[in-house]
Amino acid sequence: MTRPTVGIIVGSNRRESLNRRLALALAKLIGDRLAVTWIRIDDLPMYNGDLEGARPDVVGRFTAEVAKVDALLVVTPEHNRSLPAVLKNAIDWGSKPAGHNVWQGKVAAITGTSPGAIGTAVGQQHLRQVLGILGVLVMGGEAYLSFKPEPVDHEGNFLVDSTRDFLGRYIDQFVALVLRFAD
Ligand SMILES: Cc1cc2nc3c(=O)[nH]c(=O)nc-3n(C[C@H](O)[C@H](O)[C@H](O)COP(=O)(O)O)c2cc1C
């Protein structure tokens, strides 16, 4: 059986994104149990219905990549207690035009990190709601991570054993869900 695919989306367009570092570490935890692809969102223009007649090529690339994967792992910061605009923008592109919602029927896990004490908890709740409305089965449970002390280095290696163990269990649960879902 071919391995199910998971697309990793990082909800930040910052070069030095902490969430990209976390996503690298999570990809290592997934290992070869799923086929991992990275789906970039930082090059997408701002959603504008006027562009629907002739969607920019980058948008077509993005929606095709989402359409191809079985599952999604979204690793995102929180901006003003919600999901970042760059991530919401990508979700909006994928949700339109009517009848062509690429998110429908995907299975997903969400997580994220910020230097703040509650580590993206509120932003993830908003994201969970938006994805749910679009027909994504978002895995239950919670994984909020404060980036203090630094839990991962620049190469995506865990620096804190308890964080690796906790997120390892979260990823194991996600992999099991994706495998069951793809079966
Ligand atoms: C516009 C803006 C709003 C932010 N709001 C929050 C917030 O609500 N909660 C939080 O924990 N951090 C907040 N932050 C801080 C981010 O968590 C921090 O910049 C983090 O490094 C962003 O993730 P990244 O490194 O992956 O881009 C905010 C940052 C920006 C730029």
Ligand as a Chemical Component Dictionary entry (heavy atoms), coordinates in Angstrom:
data_LIG
# 
_chem_comp.id                   LIG 
_chem_comp.type                 NON-POLYMER 
_chem_comp.pdbx_formal_charge   0 
_chem_comp.three_letter_code    LIG 
# 
loop_
_chem_comp_atom.comp_id 
_chem_comp_atom.atom_id 
_chem_comp_atom.alt_atom_id 
_chem_comp_atom.type_symbol 
_chem_comp_atom.charge 
_chem_comp_atom.model_Cartn_x 
_chem_comp_atom.model_Cartn_y 
_chem_comp_atom.model_Cartn_z 
_chem_comp_atom.pdbx_ordinal 
LIG C1  C1  C 0 0.708  41.052 14.561 1  
LIG C2  C2  C 0 1.195  40.130 15.649 2  
LIG C3  C3  C 0 0.317  39.711 16.629 3  
LIG C4  C4  C 0 0.735  38.817 17.616 4  
LIG N1  N1  N 0 -0.159 38.346 18.513 5  
LIG C5  C5  C 0 0.210  37.365 19.364 6  
LIG C6  C6  C 0 -0.762 36.720 20.179 7  
LIG O1  O1  O 0 -1.930 37.011 20.144 8  
LIG N2  N2  N 0 -0.341 35.713 20.999 9  
LIG C7  C7  C 0 0.971  35.326 21.045 10 
LIG O2  O2  O 0 1.294  34.416 21.791 11 
LIG N3  N3  N 0 1.913  35.928 20.291 12 
LIG C8  C8  C 0 1.560  36.917 19.443 13 
LIG N4  N4  N 0 2.489  37.511 18.624 14 
LIG C9  C9  C 0 3.899  37.113 18.755 15 
LIG C10 C10 C 0 4.184  35.895 17.903 16 
LIG O3  O3  O 0 3.755  34.758 18.574 17 
LIG C11 C11 C 0 5.678  35.792 17.621 18 
LIG O4  O4  O 0 6.037  36.859 16.775 19 
LIG C12 C12 C 0 6.034  34.450 16.980 20 
LIG O5  O5  O 0 7.426  34.403 16.836 21 
LIG C13 C13 C 0 5.347  34.295 15.656 22 
LIG O6  O6  O 0 5.566  33.010 15.123 23 
LIG P1  P1  P 0 6.639  32.776 13.950 24 
LIG O7  O7  O 0 8.006  32.971 14.573 25 
LIG O8  O8  O 0 6.408  31.387 13.505 26 
LIG O9  O9  O 0 6.372  33.806 12.881 27 
LIG C14 C14 C 0 2.085  38.394 17.639 28 
LIG C15 C15 C 0 2.980  38.865 16.653 29 
LIG C16 C16 C 0 2.531  39.692 15.664 30 
LIG C17 C17 C 0 3.495  40.126 14.590 31 
# 
loop_
_chem_comp_bond.comp_id 
_chem_comp_bond.atom_id_1 
_chem_comp_bond.atom_id_2 
_chem_comp_bond.value_order 
_chem_comp_bond.pdbx_ordinal 
LIG C1  C2  SING 1  
LIG C2  C3  SING 2  
LIG C2  C16 DOUB 3  
LIG C3  C4  DOUB 4  
LIG C4  N1  SING 5  
LIG C4  C14 SING 6  
LIG N1  C5  DOUB 7  
LIG C5  C6  SING 8  
LIG C5  C8  SING 9  
LIG C6  O1  DOUB 10 
LIG C6  N2  SING 11 
LIG N2  C7  SING 12 
LIG C7  O2  DOUB 13 
LIG C7  N3  SING 14 
LIG N3  C8  DOUB 15 
LIG C8  N4  SING 16 
LIG N4  C9  SING 17 
LIG N4  C14 SING 18 
LIG C9  C10 SING 19 
LIG C10 O3  SING 20 
LIG C10 C11 SING 21 
LIG C11 O4  SING 22 
LIG C11 C12 SING 23 
LIG C12 O5  SING 24 
LIG C12 C13 SING 25 
LIG C13 O6  SING 26 
LIG O6  P1  SING 27 
LIG P1  O7  DOUB 28 
LIG P1  O8  SING 29 
LIG P1  O9  SING 30 
LIG C14 C15 DOUB 31 
LIG C15 C16 SING 32 
LIG C16 C17 SING 33 
# 
